[in-house]
Amino acid sequence: MRTRSIHRDLDPVLARLRAQGRFRRVLFIPGPGDVIGTFRHWQAGEDDPRLPGIAYSAQVYDVVDGLGAELLTLTEALPDGEEERVEEGRITFRGLRQGSGRGVGFHLAELLYLVAIRAQIRAFAPDLILTQRMFLHFWLFPTLAGRIPVMPSLHNTFHAQGRPPGSAARLLARLNGRRWARAFPATFVASDAIAAQLRSIAGADVPGIALQLPLYGTAGARAASRPPAEDRPYRLVYLGRIEREKGVFDLLEAVASLELAIDLSFAGTGGAEVALVEAISTANLSTRVRCLGALDGSAIFALLAKSDLLACPTRPEFPEGFAMVVSEAALAGLPVVASDAVPAAAHVGSGVLIHRAGDPADLARAIAKAHGDWQAGTPLTIDAEAAAAFTDPGQALGSRIVEALDQTAPL
């Protein structure tokens, strides 16, 4: 393997842990995404160009390499018909997919998936388990893993912030909360909002909670140079999944209601993409609104650099854990209008206007306010110091993992 050295300051700690030989076998359960493709770029000593930031999986590869450990990654990204791929002897990617379902069917699919994970734990016998998946049934991990330390990285809240949890969610919260400290010596959270919900279900003194911020290379940290207000449309951009719960239709409705010269670009793909294109046509907005599809990392920052405002209109029913697009806008020096369901807004300081989630009229008000400031030559300004935190490896996942391993008592 080739060391990426994202977290050079922690090399002495990794060397000491490696000499102790306490973490020789690591089981990794990533989120969705092509973790094998990211590994190939990491192996070549480069960041995955498909992404605007440094992938979480690349940071895990960094830690595992520093530990000199074997890594088994359970991924849904293996091609159909391929069950296992071994890279350089110490790295194995094994295909493991959770079935689909709704309601009770979803719970059953997750339980069967956890049973399959237990079989992998028994066969591989890891010394450490890292998981980035958001499980409804986290409470089962003490049974699955026994005394093996499990460290989850949480990117979503346990329930949508804009709605009270239902009876099933409250029951799961009680089950998860009762066993959290026993199951997880450390938990990495993407925002203070996730930490607050975790403490609400597991107790105010639950140990080992550490904030992890998204990490970007210096190439992403650029101050956008935008001309002052001139005779051109205001450039509004949405970046992310094209899904109803992400607020794309609220954004379209808000822009349609404004008698202002605004161009809107949607960048991303998702299940509501076809419906969004139809809605744009129905509203006769095709000359002002465009759908760009998926963009790679450099194209994302190029789009942000020529935009005037980013909209992140997540609806109240979505359990948003952070919203990385806000950090990307901050790095580009781009102001943001975000719903009050977006925790990232609290992590970027100034330069953010908040609107009520799920309220297109209030979203329109916020856009109009940002447009007026821009037109007057006094646009919102992002806090450069807050944005710089997203280029600090010391606040990223890899560093949080190493810090937690250093504090984990031997079995």
Contacts in CASP RR format, 6 or more apart in sequence:
PFRMAT RR
TARGET T0000
AUTHOR 0000-0000-0000
METHOD contacts of the structure
MODEL  1
MRTRSIHRDLDPVLARLRAQGRFRRVLFIPGPGDVIGTFRHWQAGEDDPR
LPGIAYSAQVYDVVDGLGAELLTLTEALPDGEEERVEEGRITFRGLRQGS
GRGVGFHLAELLYLVAIRAQIRAFAPDLILTQRMFLHFWLFPTLAGRIPV
MPSLHNTFHAQGRPPGSAARLLARLNGRRWARAFPATFVASDAIAAQLRS
IAGADVPGIALQLPLYGTAGARAASRPPAEDRPYRLVYLGRIEREKGVFD
LLEAVASLELAIDLSFAGTGGAEVALVEAISTANLSTRVRCLGALDGSAI
FALLAKSDLLACPTRPEFPEGFAMVVSEAALAGLPVVASDAVPAAAHVGS
GVLIHRAGDPADLARAIAKAHGDWQAGTPLTIDAEAAAAFTDPGQALGSR
IVEALDQTAPL
1 43 0 8 1.000
1 61 0 8 1.000
1 65 0 8 1.000
1 88 0 8 1.000
1 90 0 8 1.000
1 91 0 8 1.000
2 42 0 8 1.000
2 43 0 8 1.000
2 44 0 8 1.000
2 45 0 8 1.000
2 65 0 8 1.000
3 62 0 8 1.000
3 65 0 8 1.000
3 66 0 8 1.000
4 42 0 8 1.000
4 45 0 8 1.000
4 58 0 8 1.000
4 61 0 8 1.000
4 62 0 8 1.000
4 65 0 8 1.000
5 11 0 8 1.000
5 62 0 8 1.000
6 54 0 8 1.000
6 58 0 8 1.000
6 59 0 8 1.000
6 62 0 8 1.000
6 215 0 8 1.000
6 393 0 8 1.000
6 396 0 8 1.000
6 398 0 8 1.000
7 59 0 8 1.000
7 62 0 8 1.000
7 63 0 8 1.000
7 393 0 8 1.000
7 394 0 8 1.000
7 396 0 8 1.000
7 398 0 8 1.000
7 399 0 8 1.000
7 402 0 8 1.000
8 393 0 8 1.000
9 393 0 8 1.000
9 394 0 8 1.000
9 399 0 8 1.000
10 398 0 8 1.000
10 399 0 8 1.000
10 402 0 8 1.000
10 403 0 8 1.000
11 66 0 8 1.000
13 402 0 8 1.000
13 403 0 8 1.000
13 406 0 8 1.000
14 63 0 8 1.000
14 66 0 8 1.000
14 67 0 8 1.000
14 402 0 8 1.000
15 66 0 8 1.000
16 406 0 8 1.000
17 23 0 8 1.000
17 67 0 8 1.000
17 402 0 8 1.000
17 405 0 8 1.000
17 406 0 8 1.000
18 66 0 8 1.000
18 67 0 8 1.000
18 68 0 8 1.000
22 127 0 8 1.000
22 405 0 8 1.000
22 410 0 8 1.000
23 67 0 8 1.000
23 69 0 8 1.000
23 127 0 8 1.000
23 128 0 8 1.000
23 405 0 8 1.000
24 67 0 8 1.000
24 68 0 8 1.000
24 69 0 8 1.000
24 70 0 8 1.000
24 127 0 8 1.000
25 69 0 8 1.000
25 70 0 8 1.000
25 72 0 8 1.000
25 124 0 8 1.000
25 125 0 8 1.000
25 126 0 8 1.000
25 127 0 8 1.000
25 128 0 8 1.000
26 64 0 8 1.000
26 67 0 8 1.000
26 69 0 8 1.000
26 70 0 8 1.000
26 71 0 8 1.000
26 72 0 8 1.000
26 126 0 8 1.000
26 127 0 8 1.000
26 128 0 8 1.000
26 129 0 8 1.000
26 130 0 8 1.000
27 71 0 8 1.000
27 72 0 8 1.000
27 74 0 8 1.000
27 120 0 8 1.000
27 121 0 8 1.000
27 124 0 8 1.000
27 126 0 8 1.000
27 128 0 8 1.000
27 129 0 8 1.000
27 130 0 8 1.000
28 57 0 8 1.000
28 60 0 8 1.000
28 64 0 8 1.000
28 71 0 8 1.000
28 72 0 8 1.000
28 73 0 8 1.000
28 74 0 8 1.000
28 129 0 8 1.000
28 130 0 8 1.000
28 131 0 8 1.000
29 73 0 8 1.000
29 74 0 8 1.000
29 117 0 8 1.000
29 129 0 8 1.000
29 130 0 8 1.000
29 131 0 8 1.000
29 132 0 8 1.000
29 133 0 8 1.000
30 56 0 8 1.000
30 57 0 8 1.000
30 60 0 8 1.000
30 73 0 8 1.000
30 74 0 8 1.000
30 75 0 8 1.000
30 132 0 8 1.000
30 133 0 8 1.000
31 76 0 8 1.000
31 132 0 8 1.000
31 133 0 8 1.000
32 76 0 8 1.000
32 77 0 8 1.000
33 75 0 8 1.000
33 76 0 8 1.000
33 77 0 8 1.000
34 50 0 8 1.000
34 77 0 8 1.000
35 55 0 8 1.000
35 57 0 8 1.000
35 73 0 8 1.000
35 75 0 8 1.000
35 77 0 8 1.000
35 93 0 8 1.000
36 75 0 8 1.000
36 77 0 8 1.000
36 78 0 8 1.000
36 85 0 8 1.000
36 87 0 8 1.000
36 93 0 8 1.000
37 48 0 8 1.000
38 48 0 8 1.000
38 51 0 8 1.000
38 55 0 8 1.000
38 57 0 8 1.000
38 58 0 8 1.000
39 57 0 8 1.000
39 58 0 8 1.000
39 61 0 8 1.000
39 87 0 8 1.000
39 91 0 8 1.000
39 93 0 8 1.000
41 47 0 8 1.000
41 48 0 8 1.000
41 49 0 8 1.000
41 58 0 8 1.000
42 48 0 8 1.000
42 55 0 8 1.000
42 57 0 8 1.000
42 58 0 8 1.000
42 61 0 8 1.000
42 62 0 8 1.000
43 87 0 8 1.000
43 88 0 8 1.000
47 53 0 8 1.000
47 54 0 8 1.000
47 55 0 8 1.000
47 58 0 8 1.000
47 217 0 8 1.000
48 55 0 8 1.000
48 58 0 8 1.000
49 296 0 8 1.000
49 297 0 8 1.000
49 298 0 8 1.000
50 296 0 8 1.000
50 297 0 8 1.000
51 296 0 8 1.000
51 297 0 8 1.000
52 216 0 8 1.000
52 220 0 8 1.000
52 297 0 8 1.000
52 300 0 8 1.000
52 301 0 8 1.000
52 324 0 8 1.000
52 328 0 8 1.000
53 214 0 8 1.000
53 215 0 8 1.000
53 216 0 8 1.000
53 217 0 8 1.000
53 220 0 8 1.000
53 297 0 8 1.000
53 328 0 8 1.000
54 215 0 8 1.000
54 216 0 8 1.000
54 217 0 8 1.000
54 396 0 8 1.000
56 132 0 8 1.000
56 153 0 8 1.000
56 397 0 8 1.000
57 73 0 8 1.000
59 215 0 8 1.000
59 396 0 8 1.000
59 397 0 8 1.000
59 398 0 8 1.000
59 401 0 8 1.000
60 71 0 8 1.000
60 130 0 8 1.000
60 397 0 8 1.000
60 398 0 8 1.000
60 401 0 8 1.000
61 71 0 8 1.000
61 91 0 8 1.000
62 398 0 8 1.000
63 398 0 8 1.000
63 401 0 8 1.000
63 402 0 8 1.000
63 405 0 8 1.000
64 71 0 8 1.000
64 91 0 8 1.000
67 405 0 8 1.000
68 90 0 8 1.000
69 90 0 8 1.000
69 127 0 8 1.000
69 128 0 8 1.000
70 89 0 8 1.000
70 90 0 8 1.000
70 91 0 8 1.000
70 92 0 8 1.000
71 90 0 8 1.000
71 91 0 8 1.000
71 92 0 8 1.000
72 92 0 8 1.000
72 94 0 8 1.000
72 120 0 8 1.000
72 124 0 8 1.000
72 126 0 8 1.000
73 91 0 8 1.000
73 92 0 8 1.000
73 93 0 8 1.000
73 94 0 8 1.000
74 94 0 8 1.000
74 95 0 8 1.000
74 96 0 8 1.000
74 117 0 8 1.000
74 120 0 8 1.000
75 93 0 8 1.000
75 94 0 8 1.000
75 95 0 8 1.000
75 96 0 8 1.000
76 95 0 8 1.000
76 96 0 8 1.000
76 97 0 8 1.000
76 98 0 8 1.000
77 93 0 8 1.000
77 95 0 8 1.000
78 84 0 8 1.000
78 85 0 8 1.000
78 93 0 8 1.000
78 94 0 8 1.000
78 95 0 8 1.000
82 95 0 8 1.000
83 94 0 8 1.000
83 95 0 8 1.000
84 92 0 8 1.000
84 93 0 8 1.000
84 94 0 8 1.000
84 95 0 8 1.000
85 92 0 8 1.000
85 93 0 8 1.000
85 94 0 8 1.000
86 92 0 8 1.000
86 93 0 8 1.000
87 93 0 8 1.000
94 120 0 8 1.000
96 113 0 8 1.000
96 116 0 8 1.000
96 117 0 8 1.000
96 120 0 8 1.000
97 113 0 8 1.000
98 109 0 8 1.000
98 110 0 8 1.000
98 112 0 8 1.000
98 113 0 8 1.000
99 109 0 8 1.000
99 112 0 8 1.000
99 113 0 8 1.000
100 106 0 8 1.000
100 109 0 8 1.000
101 108 0 8 1.000
101 109 0 8 1.000
106 136 0 8 1.000
107 136 0 8 1.000
107 137 0 8 1.000
110 135 0 8 1.000
110 136 0 8 1.000
110 137 0 8 1.000
111 137 0 8 1.000
111 140 0 8 1.000
114 135 0 8 1.000
114 137 0 8 1.000
114 140 0 8 1.000
114 144 0 8 1.000
117 144 0 8 1.000
118 143 0 8 1.000
118 144 0 8 1.000
121 129 0 8 1.000
121 144 0 8 1.000
121 145 0 8 1.000
121 148 0 8 1.000
126 148 0 8 1.000
127 148 0 8 1.000
127 149 0 8 1.000
128 148 0 8 1.000
128 149 0 8 1.000
128 151 0 8 1.000
128 405 0 8 1.000
129 145 0 8 1.000
129 148 0 8 1.000
129 149 0 8 1.000
129 150 0 8 1.000
129 151 0 8 1.000
130 150 0 8 1.000
130 151 0 8 1.000
130 152 0 8 1.000
130 153 0 8 1.000
130 401 0 8 1.000
131 150 0 8 1.000
131 151 0 8 1.000
131 152 0 8 1.000
131 153 0 8 1.000
132 152 0 8 1.000
132 153 0 8 1.000
132 155 0 8 1.000
134 154 0 8 1.000
134 155 0 8 1.000
134 156 0 8 1.000
135 141 0 8 1.000
136 172 0 8 1.000
137 172 0 8 1.000
137 175 0 8 1.000
137 176 0 8 1.000
138 152 0 8 1.000
138 176 0 8 1.000
138 179 0 8 1.000
138 180 0 8 1.000
138 183 0 8 1.000
138 184 0 8 1.000
139 172 0 8 1.000
139 175 0 8 1.000
139 176 0 8 1.000
139 177 0 8 1.000
139 178 0 8 1.000
139 179 0 8 1.000
139 183 0 8 1.000
141 150 0 8 1.000
141 179 0 8 1.000
141 183 0 8 1.000
141 184 0 8 1.000
142 179 0 8 1.000
142 182 0 8 1.000
142 183 0 8 1.000
145 183 0 8 1.000
147 411 0 8 1.000
149 184 0 8 1.000
149 185 0 8 1.000
149 186 0 8 1.000
149 408 0 8 1.000
150 183 0 8 1.000
150 184 0 8 1.000
150 185 0 8 1.000
151 184 0 8 1.000
151 185 0 8 1.000
151 186 0 8 1.000
151 187 0 8 1.000
151 188 0 8 1.000
151 401 0 8 1.000
151 404 0 8 1.000
152 184 0 8 1.000
152 187 0 8 1.000
152 188 0 8 1.000
153 187 0 8 1.000
153 188 0 8 1.000
153 190 0 8 1.000
153 212 0 8 1.000
153 397 0 8 1.000
154 187 0 8 1.000
154 188 0 8 1.000
154 189 0 8 1.000
154 190 0 8 1.000
154 194 0 8 1.000
154 198 0 8 1.000
154 321 0 8 1.000
155 190 0 8 1.000
155 194 0 8 1.000
155 321 0 8 1.000
155 322 0 8 1.000
156 194 0 8 1.000
156 319 0 8 1.000
156 320 0 8 1.000
156 321 0 8 1.000
157 193 0 8 1.000
157 194 0 8 1.000
157 197 0 8 1.000
157 319 0 8 1.000
157 320 0 8 1.000
157 321 0 8 1.000
157 343 0 8 1.000
158 165 0 8 1.000
158 169 0 8 1.000
158 172 0 8 1.000
158 173 0 8 1.000
158 176 0 8 1.000
158 194 0 8 1.000
158 197 0 8 1.000
158 198 0 8 1.000
158 201 0 8 1.000
158 319 0 8 1.000
159 165 0 8 1.000
159 166 0 8 1.000
159 169 0 8 1.000
159 173 0 8 1.000
159 197 0 8 1.000
159 319 0 8 1.000
160 316 0 8 1.000
160 317 0 8 1.000
160 318 0 8 1.000
160 319 0 8 1.000
160 320 0 8 1.000
160 341 0 8 1.000
161 193 0 8 1.000
161 316 0 8 1.000
161 319 0 8 1.000
161 320 0 8 1.000
161 340 0 8 1.000
161 341 0 8 1.000
161 343 0 8 1.000
162 316 0 8 1.000
162 317 0 8 1.000
162 341 0 8 1.000
162 357 0 8 1.000
163 316 0 8 1.000
163 317 0 8 1.000
165 173 0 8 1.000
173 200 0 8 1.000
173 201 0 8 1.000
174 201 0 8 1.000
176 201 0 8 1.000
176 202 0 8 1.000
177 201 0 8 1.000
177 202 0 8 1.000
177 203 0 8 1.000
177 206 0 8 1.000
180 187 0 8 1.000
180 198 0 8 1.000
180 201 0 8 1.000
180 202 0 8 1.000
180 206 0 8 1.000
181 202 0 8 1.000
181 206 0 8 1.000
181 207 0 8 1.000
184 208 0 8 1.000
185 207 0 8 1.000
185 208 0 8 1.000
185 404 0 8 1.000
185 407 0 8 1.000
185 408 0 8 1.000
186 207 0 8 1.000
186 208 0 8 1.000
186 209 0 8 1.000
186 210 0 8 1.000
186 400 0 8 1.000
186 404 0 8 1.000
186 407 0 8 1.000
186 408 0 8 1.000
187 198 0 8 1.000
187 206 0 8 1.000
187 208 0 8 1.000
187 209 0 8 1.000
187 210 0 8 1.000
188 210 0 8 1.000
188 211 0 8 1.000
188 212 0 8 1.000
188 397 0 8 1.000
188 400 0 8 1.000
188 401 0 8 1.000
188 404 0 8 1.000
189 195 0 8 1.000
189 198 0 8 1.000
189 209 0 8 1.000
189 210 0 8 1.000
189 211 0 8 1.000
189 212 0 8 1.000
190 211 0 8 1.000
190 212 0 8 1.000
190 213 0 8 1.000
190 214 0 8 1.000
190 321 0 8 1.000
190 322 0 8 1.000
190 343 0 8 1.000
191 211 0 8 1.000
191 321 0 8 1.000
191 322 0 8 1.000
191 343 0 8 1.000
191 344 0 8 1.000
191 346 0 8 1.000
191 347 0 8 1.000
192 211 0 8 1.000
192 343 0 8 1.000
192 346 0 8 1.000
192 347 0 8 1.000
193 321 0 8 1.000
193 343 0 8 1.000
193 346 0 8 1.000
194 321 0 8 1.000
194 322 0 8 1.000
194 343 0 8 1.000
195 209 0 8 1.000
195 211 0 8 1.000
198 206 0 8 1.000
198 209 0 8 1.000
199 206 0 8 1.000
199 209 0 8 1.000
208 404 0 8 1.000
210 400 0 8 1.000
210 403 0 8 1.000
210 404 0 8 1.000
211 395 0 8 1.000
211 400 0 8 1.000
212 395 0 8 1.000
212 396 0 8 1.000
212 397 0 8 1.000
212 398 0 8 1.000
212 400 0 8 1.000
213 327 0 8 1.000
213 347 0 8 1.000
213 389 0 8 1.000
213 390 0 8 1.000
213 392 0 8 1.000
213 395 0 8 1.000
213 396 0 8 1.000
214 322 0 8 1.000
214 324 0 8 1.000
214 327 0 8 1.000
214 390 0 8 1.000
214 396 0 8 1.000
215 390 0 8 1.000
215 391 0 8 1.000
215 392 0 8 1.000
215 393 0 8 1.000
215 395 0 8 1.000
215 396 0 8 1.000
215 397 0 8 1.000
216 327 0 8 1.000
216 328 0 8 1.000
216 331 0 8 1.000
216 390 0 8 1.000
216 391 0 8 1.000
217 391 0 8 1.000
218 391 0 8 1.000
219 301 0 8 1.000
220 301 0 8 1.000
220 328 0 8 1.000
220 331 0 8 1.000
220 332 0 8 1.000
220 391 0 8 1.000
221 331 0 8 1.000
221 387 0 8 1.000
221 388 0 8 1.000
221 390 0 8 1.000
221 391 0 8 1.000
222 301 0 8 1.000
222 305 0 8 1.000
222 331 0 8 1.000
222 332 0 8 1.000
222 333 0 8 1.000
223 332 0 8 1.000
223 333 0 8 1.000
223 384 0 8 1.000
224 304 0 8 1.000
224 305 0 8 1.000
224 306 0 8 1.000
224 332 0 8 1.000
224 333 0 8 1.000
224 334 0 8 1.000
225 305 0 8 1.000
226 306 0 8 1.000
226 308 0 8 1.000
226 379 0 8 1.000
228 377 0 8 1.000
229 374 0 8 1.000
229 375 0 8 1.000
229 376 0 8 1.000
229 377 0 8 1.000
232 261 0 8 1.000
233 261 0 8 1.000
233 262 0 8 1.000
233 263 0 8 1.000
233 288 0 8 1.000
234 260 0 8 1.000
234 261 0 8 1.000
234 262 0 8 1.000
234 263 0 8 1.000
234 308 0 8 1.000
234 309 0 8 1.000
234 371 0 8 1.000
234 374 0 8 1.000
234 375 0 8 1.000
235 262 0 8 1.000
235 263 0 8 1.000
235 265 0 8 1.000
235 306 0 8 1.000
235 307 0 8 1.000
235 308 0 8 1.000
235 309 0 8 1.000
236 255 0 8 1.000
236 262 0 8 1.000
236 263 0 8 1.000
236 264 0 8 1.000
236 265 0 8 1.000
236 307 0 8 1.000
236 308 0 8 1.000
236 309 0 8 1.000
236 310 0 8 1.000
236 311 0 8 1.000
236 367 0 8 1.000
237 264 0 8 1.000
237 265 0 8 1.000
237 267 0 8 1.000
237 303 0 8 1.000
237 304 0 8 1.000
237 307 0 8 1.000
237 309 0 8 1.000
237 310 0 8 1.000
237 311 0 8 1.000
238 248 0 8 1.000
238 251 0 8 1.000
238 264 0 8 1.000
238 265 0 8 1.000
238 266 0 8 1.000
238 267 0 8 1.000
238 310 0 8 1.000
238 311 0 8 1.000
238 312 0 8 1.000
238 313 0 8 1.000
239 267 0 8 1.000
239 268 0 8 1.000
239 295 0 8 1.000
239 300 0 8 1.000
239 303 0 8 1.000
239 304 0 8 1.000
239 310 0 8 1.000
239 325 0 8 1.000
239 328 0 8 1.000
239 329 0 8 1.000
240 246 0 8 1.000
240 267 0 8 1.000
240 268 0 8 1.000
240 325 0 8 1.000
241 268 0 8 1.000
241 269 0 8 1.000
241 270 0 8 1.000
242 248 0 8 1.000
242 266 0 8 1.000
242 268 0 8 1.000
242 269 0 8 1.000
242 270 0 8 1.000
242 271 0 8 1.000
242 272 0 8 1.000
242 273 0 8 1.000
242 276 0 8 1.000
242 291 0 8 1.000
243 270 0 8 1.000
243 271 0 8 1.000
243 272 0 8 1.000
244 272 0 8 1.000
244 275 0 8 1.000
244 315 0 8 1.000
245 314 0 8 1.000
245 315 0 8 1.000
245 317 0 8 1.000
245 318 0 8 1.000
246 313 0 8 1.000
246 314 0 8 1.000
246 315 0 8 1.000
246 318 0 8 1.000
247 313 0 8 1.000
247 314 0 8 1.000
247 315 0 8 1.000
247 339 0 8 1.000
247 358 0 8 1.000
248 266 0 8 1.000
248 272 0 8 1.000
248 276 0 8 1.000
248 313 0 8 1.000
249 272 0 8 1.000
249 276 0 8 1.000
249 279 0 8 1.000
250 313 0 8 1.000
250 315 0 8 1.000
250 358 0 8 1.000
250 359 0 8 1.000
250 360 0 8 1.000
250 363 0 8 1.000
251 264 0 8 1.000
251 311 0 8 1.000
251 313 0 8 1.000
251 360 0 8 1.000
251 363 0 8 1.000
252 264 0 8 1.000
252 276 0 8 1.000
252 279 0 8 1.000
252 280 0 8 1.000
252 283 0 8 1.000
252 285 0 8 1.000
252 289 0 8 1.000
253 360 0 8 1.000
253 364 0 8 1.000
254 313 0 8 1.000
254 360 0 8 1.000
254 361 0 8 1.000
254 363 0 8 1.000
254 364 0 8 1.000
254 367 0 8 1.000
255 262 0 8 1.000
255 264 0 8 1.000
255 285 0 8 1.000
255 288 0 8 1.000
255 289 0 8 1.000
255 364 0 8 1.000
255 367 0 8 1.000
256 283 0 8 1.000
256 285 0 8 1.000
257 360 0 8 1.000
257 361 0 8 1.000
257 364 0 8 1.000
258 364 0 8 1.000
258 367 0 8 1.000
258 368 0 8 1.000
258 371 0 8 1.000
260 368 0 8 1.000
260 371 0 8 1.000
262 288 0 8 1.000
262 367 0 8 1.000
262 371 0 8 1.000
263 288 0 8 1.000
263 289 0 8 1.000
263 290 0 8 1.000
264 285 0 8 1.000
264 288 0 8 1.000
264 289 0 8 1.000
264 290 0 8 1.000
265 289 0 8 1.000
265 290 0 8 1.000
265 291 0 8 1.000
265 292 0 8 1.000
265 303 0 8 1.000
265 307 0 8 1.000
266 276 0 8 1.000
266 289 0 8 1.000
266 290 0 8 1.000
266 291 0 8 1.000
266 292 0 8 1.000
266 293 0 8 1.000
267 292 0 8 1.000
267 293 0 8 1.000
267 294 0 8 1.000
267 295 0 8 1.000
267 300 0 8 1.000
267 303 0 8 1.000
268 291 0 8 1.000
268 292 0 8 1.000
268 293 0 8 1.000
268 294 0 8 1.000
268 295 0 8 1.000
269 293 0 8 1.000
269 294 0 8 1.000
273 291 0 8 1.000
273 293 0 8 1.000
276 291 0 8 1.000
277 291 0 8 1.000
280 286 0 8 1.000
280 289 0 8 1.000
280 291 0 8 1.000
292 303 0 8 1.000
295 303 0 8 1.000
300 328 0 8 1.000
301 328 0 8 1.000
301 331 0 8 1.000
301 332 0 8 1.000
304 310 0 8 1.000
304 328 0 8 1.000
304 329 0 8 1.000
304 332 0 8 1.000
304 333 0 8 1.000
304 334 0 8 1.000
305 332 0 8 1.000
305 334 0 8 1.000
307 334 0 8 1.000
308 334 0 8 1.000
308 335 0 8 1.000
308 370 0 8 1.000
308 374 0 8 1.000
308 379 0 8 1.000
309 334 0 8 1.000
309 335 0 8 1.000
309 336 0 8 1.000
309 337 0 8 1.000
309 367 0 8 1.000
309 370 0 8 1.000
309 371 0 8 1.000
309 374 0 8 1.000
309 380 0 8 1.000
310 325 0 8 1.000
310 326 0 8 1.000
310 329 0 8 1.000
310 334 0 8 1.000
310 335 0 8 1.000
310 336 0 8 1.000
310 337 0 8 1.000
311 336 0 8 1.000
311 337 0 8 1.000
311 338 0 8 1.000
311 363 0 8 1.000
311 367 0 8 1.000
312 323 0 8 1.000
312 325 0 8 1.000
312 326 0 8 1.000
312 336 0 8 1.000
312 337 0 8 1.000
312 338 0 8 1.000
312 339 0 8 1.000
312 342 0 8 1.000
312 344 0 8 1.000
312 345 0 8 1.000
313 337 0 8 1.000
313 338 0 8 1.000
313 339 0 8 1.000
313 355 0 8 1.000
313 357 0 8 1.000
313 358 0 8 1.000
313 363 0 8 1.000
314 320 0 8 1.000
314 323 0 8 1.000
314 338 0 8 1.000
314 339 0 8 1.000
314 341 0 8 1.000
314 342 0 8 1.000
314 357 0 8 1.000
315 339 0 8 1.000
315 341 0 8 1.000
315 357 0 8 1.000
315 358 0 8 1.000
316 339 0 8 1.000
316 341 0 8 1.000
316 357 0 8 1.000
316 358 0 8 1.000
318 341 0 8 1.000
320 341 0 8 1.000
320 342 0 8 1.000
320 343 0 8 1.000
321 343 0 8 1.000
321 344 0 8 1.000
322 343 0 8 1.000
322 344 0 8 1.000
322 347 0 8 1.000
323 338 0 8 1.000
323 342 0 8 1.000
323 343 0 8 1.000
323 344 0 8 1.000
324 344 0 8 1.000
325 344 0 8 1.000
326 336 0 8 1.000
326 338 0 8 1.000
326 342 0 8 1.000
326 344 0 8 1.000
326 345 0 8 1.000
326 347 0 8 1.000
326 348 0 8 1.000
326 352 0 8 1.000
327 344 0 8 1.000
327 347 0 8 1.000
327 348 0 8 1.000
327 387 0 8 1.000
327 390 0 8 1.000
329 335 0 8 1.000
329 336 0 8 1.000
329 382 0 8 1.000
330 336 0 8 1.000
330 348 0 8 1.000
330 382 0 8 1.000
330 383 0 8 1.000
330 386 0 8 1.000
330 387 0 8 1.000
330 390 0 8 1.000
331 387 0 8 1.000
331 390 0 8 1.000
331 391 0 8 1.000
333 382 0 8 1.000
333 384 0 8 1.000
333 387 0 8 1.000
334 382 0 8 1.000
335 351 0 8 1.000
335 352 0 8 1.000
335 353 0 8 1.000
335 370 0 8 1.000
335 379 0 8 1.000
335 380 0 8 1.000
335 381 0 8 1.000
335 382 0 8 1.000
336 345 0 8 1.000
336 348 0 8 1.000
336 351 0 8 1.000
336 352 0 8 1.000
336 353 0 8 1.000
336 380 0 8 1.000
336 382 0 8 1.000
337 352 0 8 1.000
337 353 0 8 1.000
337 354 0 8 1.000
337 355 0 8 1.000
337 363 0 8 1.000
337 366 0 8 1.000
337 367 0 8 1.000
337 370 0 8 1.000
338 344 0 8 1.000
338 345 0 8 1.000
338 352 0 8 1.000
338 353 0 8 1.000
338 354 0 8 1.000
338 355 0 8 1.000
339 354 0 8 1.000
339 355 0 8 1.000
339 356 0 8 1.000
339 357 0 8 1.000
339 358 0 8 1.000
339 363 0 8 1.000
340 354 0 8 1.000
340 355 0 8 1.000
340 356 0 8 1.000
340 357 0 8 1.000
341 357 0 8 1.000
345 352 0 8 1.000
345 354 0 8 1.000
347 386 0 8 1.000
347 389 0 8 1.000
348 382 0 8 1.000
348 383 0 8 1.000
348 386 0 8 1.000
348 387 0 8 1.000
349 382 0 8 1.000
349 383 0 8 1.000
349 386 0 8 1.000
350 380 0 8 1.000
350 381 0 8 1.000
350 382 0 8 1.000
350 383 0 8 1.000
350 386 0 8 1.000
351 380 0 8 1.000
351 381 0 8 1.000
351 382 0 8 1.000
351 383 0 8 1.000
352 380 0 8 1.000
353 366 0 8 1.000
353 369 0 8 1.000
353 370 0 8 1.000
353 380 0 8 1.000
354 366 0 8 1.000
355 362 0 8 1.000
355 363 0 8 1.000
355 365 0 8 1.000
355 366 0 8 1.000
356 362 0 8 1.000
356 363 0 8 1.000
370 379 0 8 1.000
370 380 0 8 1.000
373 379 0 8 1.000
373 380 0 8 1.000
389 395 0 8 1.000
393 399 0 8 1.000
END
